[in-house]
């Protein structure tokens, strides 16, 4: 399967590093100096939702920060749920928010525009997925890009290997993610790769 199954020791799967990617997002926001960092989560009924929350908490802990449940609201991977979740937590005035999916982040941006809140001037956003909409949103989203095509290709390769007998299961493969710096977090990346701002 694509994505970590509920019983990972019995089923072969290919997934992305949801824990590591979310940890990297949290560390990035911590390193920018933010203290009140909110979390718009994916459904906890999904392995991605569980893993991204774990990674976010780990990242905060690495920076010596405590996860604040008042700055958390979960959504359903939909734009509308991101919109509603941002309305819910913005009353707590987070300085920055990690959103567990680009689609939810688009909804969160819409909510902030309605509230008269500027991104990244008043609040910074980092999301997860690396979908094409993350590049065309206003502002363009800083996002943890997952290798969507490579994940599908590798899953088919594993399946064919299992069917042919070339591979013996169960197999678990985790593919790396990449933090892509854009406008929504208020950081810029110089040509030498260093972050500024």
URRA-V674355 format. One record per pair of residues at least 12 apart in sequence whose C-alpha atoms are under 6 Angstrom apart, sorted by sequence separation. I is the first residue (numbers start at 1). J is the second residue. If there is no record, write none. Layout:
i->I j->J
i->I j->J
This chain:
i->1 j->13
i->2 j->14
i->3 j->15
i->73 j->85
i->2 j->15
i->130 j->143
i->130 j->144
i->128 j->143
i->129 j->144
i->130 j->145
i->126 j->142
i->127 j->143
i->128 j->144
i->129 j->145
i->126 j->143
i->129 j->146
i->71 j->89
i->82 j->104
i->86 j->108
i->82 j->105
i->79 j->103
i->83 j->107
i->78 j->103
i->79 j->104
i->82 j->107
i->83 j->108
i->102 j->127
i->78 j->104
i->82 j->108
i->101 j->127
i->102 j->128
i->77 j->104
i->80 j->107
i->96 j->123
i->98 j->125
i->100 j->127
i->101 j->128
i->102 j->129
i->79 j->107
i->83 j->111
i->95 j->123
i->96 j->124
i->97 j->125
i->98 j->126
i->99 j->127
i->100 j->128
i->101 j->129
i->96 j->125
i->98 j->127
i->22 j->52
i->26 j->56
i->146 j->177
i->19 j->51
i->23 j->55
i->27 j->59
i->40 j->72
i->42 j->74
i->145 j->177
i->18 j->51
i->19 j->52
i->22 j->55
i->23 j->56
i->26 j->59
i->38 j->71
i->39 j->72
i->40 j->73
i->41 j->74
i->42 j->75
i->43 j->76
i->145 j->178
i->18 j->52
i->22 j->56
i->26 j->60
i->38 j->72
i->40 j->74
i->41 j->75
i->42 j->76
i->144 j->178
i->20 j->55
i->42 j->77
i->144 j->179
i->19 j->55
i->23 j->59
i->143 j->179
i->143 j->180
i->142 j->180
i->142 j->181
i->142 j->182
i->141 j->182
i->140 j->182
i->142 j->184
i->140 j->183
i->141 j->184
i->139 j->183
i->140 j->184
i->139 j->184
i->38 j->94
i->37 j->94
i->36 j->94
i->37 j->95
i->39 j->97
i->42 j->100
i->36 j->95
i->37 j->96
i->38 j->97
i->39 j->98
i->40 j->99
i->41 j->100
i->125 j->184
i->37 j->97
i->39 j->99
i->124 j->184
i->125 j->185
i->124 j->185
i->120 j->184
i->119 j->184
i->120 j->185
i->120 j->186
i->14 j->155
i->21 j->177
i->17 j->174
i->12 j->170
i->14 j->172
i->16 j->174
i->17 j->175
i->11 j->170
i->12 j->171
i->13 j->172
i->14 j->173
i->15 j->174
i->16 j->175
i->17 j->176
i->10 j->170
i->12 j->172
i->14 j->174
